[in-house]
Amino acid sequence: MSFTPRITKLNNGLQIPTVGLGCWQIRDKSKMKELVKLAIKAGYRHIDTATAYTNEDAIGDALEEVFADKSYGVTRKDIWITSKLASSEHGYENAINAVEKSLSKLKLDYIDLYIIHFPGSSGRAVDDPELPSLRKASWLGLEEMHKRGKVRAIGVSNYQIRHLDELMKYATITPVVNQCEFHPLLISTELRAHTKKLGINFEAYSSLGEGNLVNGNYTFEELDTIARAHGASIAQILLCWGMQQGAIVLPKSSSEARLIENFECQKFTLTQEEMDQINNISSKAFHD
Ligand SMILES: NC(=O)C1=CN([C@@H]2O[C@H](COP(=O)(O)OP(=O)(O)OC[C@H]3O[C@@H](n4cnc5c(N)ncnc54)[C@H](OP(=O)(O)O)[C@@H]3O)[C@@H](O)[C@H]2O)C=CC1
């Protein structure tokens, strides 16, 4: 490998590999299993899944084979696994049971990071008066699983500023991450600044705009020019831009070549001028 994979230090002292493999929308079990094995061969040490993705069992099967096969050269402690509490599973006991179910599907003794997937709960309106207490119960359930050593770190996802402030009033453990959508068309400046102020790392999802920023649906001259200047792909530039703003990135690909390409984003460094050009895309896009 011609580069050193990046590591991000979390507020509890743990170190998470900065580039993880996103696993949303990979429902085919044998495909998921194959992709985890390919990703680990390519150097990935971080897998991002969720109860809602319904592929924890396939990931568990892949990990079992990887840990048993010395040719991969990795053991459990080398791989960071994230999973998430589904929005249908809010509540104290539900959160505890959800972690147990994920552990069983992933065939692991512990999960590195468990995240509340959404501040909302399925079937409830966003202004449902019971939601704050449900979120609190879920968080306390995750804190309990952290105390029991079943999860090494806990975090949140899709939390807006008000959700973070609410959580900080009762949390005895500060979330390590807030995982949110982040790409040049959604730069969330205030949310990222607030997350950082609370000592929480920002994890970016949909860095490639769910593919729309790389498949020709949205094209931006700046991205093309910067990619050409570095001999990189637009996907690599987008991931690099995210990382240089302190984000952990989770590109998803179901192709071996693209999965490798995405991991190699770690070879590149953008100049401040290039970063500024990409930061300006959203204001330009929405004013054109
Ligand atoms: N917490 C949350 O609520 C959410 C979390 N996530 C997490 O973040 C991950 C990433 O986000 P996601 O929305 O999946 O989308 P991404 O922004 O990572 O884009 C994935 C899409 O881009 C395509 N793609 C990937 N790499 C390349 C490349 N190098 N060149 C061209 N096309 C490429 C993929 O196609 P192909 O597979 O064919 O390569 C796929 O269609 C998820 O998988 C999940 O783990 C995502 C959404 C919500």
Ligand as a Chemical Component Dictionary entry (heavy atoms), coordinates in Angstrom:
data_LIG
# 
_chem_comp.id                   LIG 
_chem_comp.type                 NON-POLYMER 
_chem_comp.pdbx_formal_charge   0 
_chem_comp.three_letter_code    LIG 
# 
loop_
_chem_comp_atom.comp_id 
_chem_comp_atom.atom_id 
_chem_comp_atom.alt_atom_id 
_chem_comp_atom.type_symbol 
_chem_comp_atom.charge 
_chem_comp_atom.model_Cartn_x 
_chem_comp_atom.model_Cartn_y 
_chem_comp_atom.model_Cartn_z 
_chem_comp_atom.pdbx_ordinal 
LIG N1  N1  N 0 -26.928 6.888 9.442  1  
LIG C1  C1  C 0 -27.712 6.976 8.396  2  
LIG O1  O1  O 0 -28.902 7.364 8.483  3  
LIG C2  C2  C 0 -27.181 6.614 7.064  4  
LIG C3  C3  C 0 -25.959 5.984 6.966  5  
LIG N2  N2  N 0 -25.423 5.654 5.750  6  
LIG C4  C4  C 0 -24.119 4.942 5.723  7  
LIG O2  O2  O 0 -23.227 5.617 4.842  8  
LIG C5  C5  C 0 -22.861 4.734 3.782  9  
LIG C6  C6  C 0 -22.603 5.500 2.482  10 
LIG O3  O3  O 0 -23.711 6.242 2.053  11 
LIG P1  P1  P 0 -24.626 5.814 0.805  12 
LIG O4  O4  O 0 -25.871 6.599 0.925  13 
LIG O5  O5  O 0 -24.680 4.346 0.741  14 
LIG O6  O6  O 0 -23.971 6.349 -0.484 15 
LIG P2  P2  P 0 -22.576 6.866 -1.068 16 
LIG O7  O7  O 0 -22.649 8.340 -1.081 17 
LIG O8  O8  O 0 -21.425 6.182 -0.445 18 
LIG O9  O9  O 0 -22.744 6.374 -2.588 19 
LIG C7  C7  C 0 -22.925 5.037 -2.924 20 
LIG C8  C8  C 0 -23.273 4.974 -4.406 21 
LIG O10 O10 O 0 -22.176 5.465 -5.175 22 
LIG C9  C9  C 0 -21.711 4.459 -6.064 23 
LIG N3  N3  N 0 -20.236 4.485 -5.997 24 
LIG C10 C10 C 0 -19.469 4.135 -4.947 25 
LIG N4  N4  N 0 -18.167 4.360 -5.203 26 
LIG C11 C11 C 0 -18.115 4.856 -6.449 27 
LIG C12 C12 C 0 -17.053 5.267 -7.276 28 
LIG N5  N5  N 0 -15.790 5.241 -6.846 29 
LIG N6  N6  N 0 -17.354 5.710 -8.524 30 
LIG C13 C13 C 0 -18.637 5.754 -8.964 31 
LIG N7  N7  N 0 -19.683 5.371 -8.220 32 
LIG C14 C14 C 0 -19.432 4.930 -6.972 33 
LIG C15 C15 C 0 -22.264 3.159 -5.550 34 
LIG O11 O11 O 0 -22.527 2.275 -6.626 35 
LIG P3  P3  P 0 -21.859 0.809 -6.642 36 
LIG O12 O12 O 0 -22.322 0.134 -5.387 37 
LIG O13 O13 O 0 -22.413 0.211 -7.878 38 
LIG O14 O14 O 0 -20.373 1.028 -6.679 39 
LIG C16 C16 C 0 -23.569 3.592 -4.889 40 
LIG O15 O15 O 0 -24.583 3.695 -5.838 41 
LIG C17 C17 C 0 -24.028 3.751 3.730  42 
LIG O16 O16 O 0 -23.738 2.605 2.981  43 
LIG C18 C18 C 0 -24.267 3.527 5.198  44 
LIG O17 O17 O 0 -23.300 2.666 5.735  45 
LIG C19 C19 C 0 -26.076 6.019 4.591  46 
LIG C20 C20 C 0 -27.303 6.645 4.616  47 
LIG C21 C21 C 0 -27.968 6.965 5.873  48 
# 
loop_
_chem_comp_bond.comp_id 
_chem_comp_bond.atom_id_1 
_chem_comp_bond.atom_id_2 
_chem_comp_bond.value_order 
_chem_comp_bond.pdbx_ordinal 
LIG N1  C1  SING 1  
LIG C1  O1  DOUB 2  
LIG C1  C2  SING 3  
LIG C2  C3  DOUB 4  
LIG C2  C21 SING 5  
LIG C3  N2  SING 6  
LIG N2  C4  SING 7  
LIG N2  C19 SING 8  
LIG C4  O2  SING 9  
LIG C4  C18 SING 10 
LIG O2  C5  SING 11 
LIG C5  C6  SING 12 
LIG C5  C17 SING 13 
LIG C6  O3  SING 14 
LIG O3  P1  SING 15 
LIG P1  O4  DOUB 16 
LIG P1  O5  SING 17 
LIG P1  O6  SING 18 
LIG O6  P2  SING 19 
LIG P2  O7  DOUB 20 
LIG P2  O8  SING 21 
LIG P2  O9  SING 22 
LIG O9  C7  SING 23 
LIG C7  C8  SING 24 
LIG C8  O10 SING 25 
LIG C8  C16 SING 26 
LIG O10 C9  SING 27 
LIG C9  N3  SING 28 
LIG C9  C15 SING 29 
LIG N3  C10 SING 30 
LIG N3  C14 SING 31 
LIG C10 N4  DOUB 32 
LIG N4  C11 SING 33 
LIG C11 C12 SING 34 
LIG C11 C14 DOUB 35 
LIG C12 N5  SING 36 
LIG C12 N6  DOUB 37 
LIG N6  C13 SING 38 
LIG C13 N7  DOUB 39 
LIG N7  C14 SING 40 
LIG C15 O11 SING 41 
LIG C15 C16 SING 42 
LIG O11 P3  SING 43 
LIG P3  O12 DOUB 44 
LIG P3  O13 SING 45 
LIG P3  O14 SING 46 
LIG C16 O15 SING 47 
LIG C17 O16 SING 48 
LIG C17 C18 SING 49 
LIG C18 O17 SING 50 
LIG C19 C20 DOUB 51 
LIG C20 C21 SING 52 
# 
